[in-house]
Amino acid sequence: MSQKSDGTSQGLQVLSYLIAGVAVYGFLGWLGDHYLGTSFLLPIGIVLGAAGGVYLIIRRFGRAPEPNRDDTR
């Protein structure tokens, strides 16, 4: 796999984490608002979903690759 396609793959994974977090927790917030008759759970769900997505992105992609150390001088 080339370096360019590897970067594209990681970028799409990052984007999918963000979209999935907002969609899933936003839907759960909407569902809670619908059944409980409130109007504040949807925005809270969207914000929590975005924060959860960012957390997963940092956990998955936050580390820089280790440099290659050649100690055979």
NUVOTOR-322549 format. One record per residue: residue number from 1; x, y, z of N, C-alpha, C in turn. Coordinates in steps of 0.02 Angstrom, whole numbers, plus 50000, padded with zeros to 5 digits. Layout:
<nodes>
i:nxx:nyy:nzz:caxx:cayy:cazz:cxx:cyy:czz
NUM:X:Y:Z:X:Y:Z:X:Y:Z
...
</nodes>
This chain:
<nodes>
i:nxx:nyy:nzz:caxx:cayy:cazz:cxx:cyy:czz
1:50043:49941:50000:50000:50000:50000:50045:50062:50000
2:50028:50110:49959:50070:50169:49955:50057:50216:50013
3:50103:50263:50022:50098:50311:50077:50036:50355:50068
4:50020:50375:50006:49963:50418:49993:49898:50383:50010
5:49890:50320:49990:49828:50285:50005:49822:50270:50079
6:49878:50261:50114:49875:50250:50186:49851:50312:50221
7:49873:50371:50200:49850:50433:50229:49777:50446:50215
8:49755:50429:50155:49685:50437:50137:49642:50392:50180
9:49665:50331:50191:49628:50284:50232:49621:50309:50304
10:49675:50335:50332:49671:50362:50400:49625:50423:50403
11:49628:50465:50352:49585:50524:50351:49511:50504:50349
12:49495:50453:50310:49426:50430:50307:49404:50398:50373
13:49450:50364:50406:49434:50336:50472:49420:50391:50522
14:49460:50443:50522:49449:50500:50567:49381:50531:50554
15:49366:50543:50491:49301:50573:50473:49244:50528:50494
16:49251:50463:50486:49197:50417:50504:49186:50416:50580
17:49240:50421:50619:49232:50424:50692:49192:50486:50712
18:49207:50542:50682:49171:50604:50699:49097:50599:50678
19:49085:50577:50618:49016:50573:50594:48976:50522:50634
20:49006:50464:50648:48971:50413:50685:48955:50435:50756
21:49002:50469:50789:48990:50492:50857:48932:50541:50860
22:48933:50590:50815:48879:50640:50813:48813:50607:50795
23:48813:50561:50747:48751:50529:50725:48721:50485:50779
24:48762:50443:50809:48736:50396:50859:48712:50432:50922
25:48753:50475:50950:48733:50509:51011:48679:50562:50998
26:48681:50592:50939:48627:50638:50920:48561:50602:50915
27:48563:50542:50885:48501:50502:50880:48476:50482:50949
28:48522:50461:50992:48501:50443:51060:48472:50503:51097
29:48501:50562:51087:48473:50622:51117:48405:50639:51090
30:48397:50632:51024:48331:50644:50993:48280:50595:51019
31:48300:50532:51025:48255:50480:51051:48234:50496:51123
32:48282:50517:51163:48266:50536:51232:48219:50596:51235
33:48232:50646:51192:48187:50704:51190:48117:50684:51168
34:48113:50640:51120:48048:50619:51094:48006:50583:51147
35:48037:50537:51183:47999:50498:51232:47991:50533:51299
36:48036:50577:51316:48031:50612:51381:47998:50680:51375
37:47988:50704:51314:47955:50769:51304:48000:50828:51322
38:48065:50819:51316:48111:50873:51331:48139:50901:51265
39:48182:50952:51270:48211:50980:51209:48286:50994:51217
40:48317:50967:51269:48388:50982:51280:48434:50922:51269
41:48407:50862:51260:48449:50803:51254:48482:50797:51185
42:48449:50821:51133:48478:50817:51066:48543:50858:51062
43:48544:50922:51081:48608:50958:51078:48661:50928:51123
44:48641:50904:51181:48690:50872:51226:48718:50809:51194
45:48675:50770:51162:48697:50709:51128:48745:50724:51071
46:48732:50778:51033:48776:50796:50978:48844:50817:51004
47:48845:50857:51056:48909:50880:51085:48948:50821:51115
48:48913:50778:51151:48947:50720:51180:48972:50672:51126
49:48934:50665:51072:48956:50623:51017:49018:50650:50983
50:49021:50716:50973:49080:50747:50943:49140:50739:50989
51:49129:50750:51054:49184:50743:51102:49208:50670:51105
52:49162:50623:51103:49181:50553:51103:49219:50534:51041
53:49199:50561:50983:49235:50548:50922:49306:50575:50924
54:49313:50635:50950:49380:50665:50956:49423:50624:51004
55:49393:50601:51058:49430:50559:51106:49455:50495:51072
56:49411:50462:51033:49431:50401:50999:49486:50414:50947
57:49481:50471:50913:49532:50489:50864:49599:50499:50897
58:49600:50533:50954:49663:50545:50990:49691:50479:51016
59:49648:50435:51041:49672:50370:51066:49699:50328:51009
60:49667:50330:50951:49687:50287:50895:49746:50316:50855
61:49744:50381:50841:49792:50411:50796:49837:50462:50829
62:49833:50471:50894:49868:50525:50927:49943:50517:50934
63:49968:50457:50929:50039:50445:50939:50077:50452:50873
64:50132:50487:50876:50176:50492:50818:50215:50427:50811
65:50230:50408:50751:50269:50346:50742:50339:50352:50772
66:50364:50298:50799:50430:50297:50829:50483:50308:50775
67:50532:50350:50788:50586:50359:50738:50629:50296:50734
68:50655:50283:50675:50700:50226:50667:50769:50245:50694
69:50792:50208:50743:50857:50222:50773:50906:50169:50750
70:50958:50193:50719:51010:50148:50695:51071:50156:50739
71:51079:50110:50787:51134:50115:50836:51195:50076:50814
72:51201:50059:50751:51257:50020:50727:51309:50065:50694
73:51334:50114:50730:51383:50162:50702:51451:50133:50703
</nodes>
